[in-house]
Amino acid sequence: MSIDLRVKHDLESRRRAVELFDAGVGCKPAAETLSVPRETVREWQWVYRAFGSEALLSMGGKQSRYTFEQRVAAASAVVDGGMAKTDAMAEFGIRSKSPLERWCRLYREGGAEALRPGPKGRPRGSRSKPRAGLATLMWTVPGGAQETGGPYMRDP
């Protein structure tokens, strides 16, 4: 049996959180009841409000990828249209609040072009430059004269 190490909190904790949310308990008392950090429970509450209990219980594992059009539409709806973030998450199928907040910030700063995906991989010309040669070591011999070289170096 393999354990998914990306999931920090077990299914039972999230199941109990759903029960508490159904009962109308807020994130602070739920966090204290579950002994889970308040920010984590707040994220669970966002997902619960946007997608329901099924999405909260199936959380974890694979990260979602969003197209450029989805990013622009969601950020524009929140920033320009004044849509609530939970509503935007539900409408555009965004599973986490974090990317939506990042997209909104980028959209405010640079418009739609700031949400374009960047180039993938290592940039061209980023290889390390070849060394000119091995440095010559200098040391003093007990007689007072200086010699150069070393056990792995040729004499100059």
C-alpha positions as CSV (number, residue, x, y, z in Angstrom):
1,M,0.0,0.0,0.0
2,S,1.5,3.3,-1.0
3,I,0.9,6.5,0.9
4,D,0.6,9.9,-1.0
5,L,3.1,12.1,0.9
6,R,1.8,15.2,-0.8
7,V,-1.4,15.1,1.2
8,K,-0.7,16.6,4.6
9,H,-4.1,15.9,6.3
10,D,-5.9,12.6,6.2
11,L,-9.3,12.0,4.7
12,E,-10.9,11.6,8.1
13,S,-9.9,15.2,9.1
14,R,-11.5,16.6,6.0
15,R,-14.6,14.4,6.5
16,R,-15.0,15.8,10.0
17,A,-14.4,19.3,8.6
18,V,-17.3,18.8,6.1
19,E,-19.6,17.8,9.0
20,L,-18.6,20.9,10.9
21,F,-19.2,23.2,7.9
22,D,-22.6,21.6,7.3
23,A,-23.4,22.4,11.0
24,G,-22.5,26.0,10.4
25,V,-19.3,26.0,12.4
26,G,-16.7,28.7,11.3
27,C,-13.1,28.0,10.4
28,K,-11.6,29.1,13.8
29,P,-13.7,26.7,16.0
30,A,-13.4,24.0,13.3
31,A,-9.6,24.4,13.4
32,E,-9.5,24.1,17.2
33,T,-11.8,21.0,17.1
34,L,-9.8,19.3,14.4
35,S,-6.3,20.4,15.7
36,V,-5.4,21.6,12.2
37,P,-4.0,25.0,11.4
38,R,-6.6,27.7,10.9
39,E,-5.3,28.7,7.5
40,T,-5.6,25.1,6.3
41,V,-9.2,25.0,7.5
42,R,-9.9,28.3,5.8
43,E,-8.7,26.9,2.5
44,W,-10.9,23.9,3.0
45,Q,-13.8,26.2,3.6
46,W,-13.1,28.0,0.4
47,V,-13.1,24.8,-1.6
48,Y,-16.2,23.6,0.3
49,R,-18.1,26.8,-0.5
50,A,-17.0,26.8,-4.2
51,F,-17.3,23.1,-5.1
52,G,-19.0,21.3,-2.2
53,S,-18.1,18.4,0.0
54,E,-17.1,16.0,-2.9
55,A,-14.3,18.2,-4.0
56,L,-13.0,18.7,-0.5
57,L,-13.0,15.0,0.2
58,S,-11.2,14.2,-3.1
59,M,-8.5,16.9,-2.6
60,G,-4.8,16.2,-2.8
61,G,-2.4,14.7,-5.2
62,K,-2.5,16.0,-8.7
63,Q,-2.2,19.8,-9.3
64,S,-4.5,21.3,-11.9
65,R,-3.3,23.2,-15.0
66,Y,-5.2,26.1,-16.3
67,T,-5.1,27.6,-19.8
68,F,-4.2,31.2,-20.5
69,E,-7.9,31.9,-21.4
70,Q,-9.1,30.5,-18.1
71,R,-6.6,32.6,-16.2
72,V,-7.5,35.8,-18.0
73,A,-11.3,35.2,-17.7
74,A,-11.1,34.4,-13.9
75,A,-8.8,37.4,-13.1
76,S,-10.8,39.7,-15.2
77,A,-14.1,38.6,-13.6
78,V,-12.7,39.2,-10.1
79,V,-10.7,42.4,-10.8
80,D,-12.9,44.2,-13.4
81,G,-16.2,42.5,-12.8
82,G,-16.2,42.5,-9.0
83,M,-17.0,38.8,-8.8
84,A,-16.4,37.1,-5.4
85,K,-13.4,34.8,-5.4
86,T,-15.5,31.8,-4.4
87,D,-17.9,32.5,-7.2
88,A,-15.0,32.8,-9.7
89,M,-13.5,29.5,-8.4
90,A,-16.8,27.7,-8.9
91,E,-17.5,29.2,-12.4
92,F,-14.0,28.7,-13.8
93,G,-13.3,25.4,-12.0
94,I,-10.3,26.7,-10.0
95,R,-9.6,24.3,-7.1
96,S,-7.4,26.6,-5.0
97,K,-7.6,30.2,-4.0
98,S,-3.8,30.7,-4.2
99,P,-3.5,30.7,-8.0
100,L,-6.5,32.9,-8.4
101,E,-5.1,35.5,-6.0
102,R,-1.7,35.4,-7.9
103,W,-3.5,35.9,-11.2
104,C,-5.5,38.8,-9.9
105,R,-2.3,40.5,-8.6
106,L,-0.5,39.9,-12.0
107,Y,-3.6,41.1,-13.9
108,R,-3.7,44.4,-11.9
109,E,0.0,45.0,-12.4
110,G,0.5,44.0,-16.1
111,G,-2.9,43.2,-17.6
112,A,-3.7,40.1,-19.5
113,E,-0.2,39.7,-21.0
114,A,1.2,39.2,-17.5
115,L,-0.7,35.9,-17.3
116,R,0.9,34.4,-20.4
117,P,2.9,31.3,-19.7
118,G,6.6,31.8,-19.6
119,P,9.2,29.7,-21.4
120,K,9.9,26.2,-20.0
121,G,13.2,24.7,-19.2
122,R,16.7,26.1,-18.7
123,P,17.4,29.4,-20.4
124,R,19.8,29.4,-23.4
125,G,23.4,30.1,-22.6
126,S,23.0,29.2,-18.9
127,R,25.6,26.5,-19.1
128,S,28.7,27.0,-16.9
129,K,31.7,28.5,-18.7
130,P,34.7,26.2,-19.1
131,R,37.6,27.1,-16.8
132,A,40.8,28.6,-18.2
133,G,42.9,26.0,-16.4
134,L,43.9,24.8,-13.0
135,A,45.4,27.4,-10.7
136,T,49.0,27.0,-9.7
137,L,49.5,26.3,-6.0
138,M,52.3,28.1,-4.2
139,W,53.8,26.8,-1.0
140,T,57.0,27.3,1.0
141,V,59.4,24.5,1.4
142,P,61.0,24.1,4.8
143,G,64.3,25.4,3.3
144,G,62.6,28.8,2.6
145,A,62.3,28.5,-1.2
146,Q,58.9,28.5,-2.9
147,E,57.8,25.8,-5.3
148,T,54.8,25.5,-7.6
149,G,52.8,22.5,-8.5
150,G,51.1,19.7,-6.6
151,P,50.5,16.0,-6.7
152,Y,47.9,16.3,-9.5
153,M,49.5,19.1,-11.4
154,R,52.3,19.2,-14.0
155,D,55.3,21.4,-13.4
156,P,55.0,24.6,-15.4
